């Protein structure tokens, strides 16, 4: 019988961080590819412009780090 190896709390935490990073990177890429203004992005996401700017900036930093830019 095969059992999945148990993941450590550290591995689980790293996976959660990676997933969050991917979420913000995807938001950034969606903004870059699909929107002309942060206002329209915020309206579509039903968040404030300040939140939209913050999320896009986080995603930009993650994207640049992951792609070496």
N, C-alpha and C positions, 0 to 999 in steps of 0.2 A: 504494500500500500504506500502511495506517495503522499507526503505531507508538505505543504508550502513552508518554506523556511520562515521562521518568525522574524518579523521586522522589529528593530529596536526603536525606542522612542526617538532617538536621534534620526534614524532613517525616516520615520514617519514625519518628523518635523521638517526635514530636508525636502521631502516630497510635497508637503503643504506649501513651503516657501516657493518651490519650483512651480507649483500650480498657480499660486498667486502671481508670480512673475509672468507666467504665460498669459494669464487673464489680462494684466495691464499691458503687456506687449501687444496682445490682440486688439485691445481697445485703441492703442496708439496707431496701429496699422490701419484699423478701420477708419479712424479719424483722418489720417493722411490720404487714404485712397477714396473715401466716400463723402467727405464734407468739405465745404469751402470756408465755413466759419465755425468757431467754437460755440457760437450761439445756437446754430442749428443742431450741432452735436448734442449740446446740453438739452435742448428741447426734445429731441428724439429719445434721449436716455432718461428723461424726466429727472434731471438733476440740475443744480445751480451752475451758472457759468464758472464760478470759483471752483466747484467740485470737478467740473469738466476739465478745467485747466490743470488742476492738481493731478488728476488721473492720467491725462495725456502726458504730462511732464514725467510722471513716474514710469509710464510705459516707454517713453522716449529714452530715458536713462537705461532701463533694462534692455531695450532693443539694441542700443548702442554698445552696451557692455557685451551682450551676447554675440553681436555681429562684428565686434572689434572696430567700431567706428569712433 
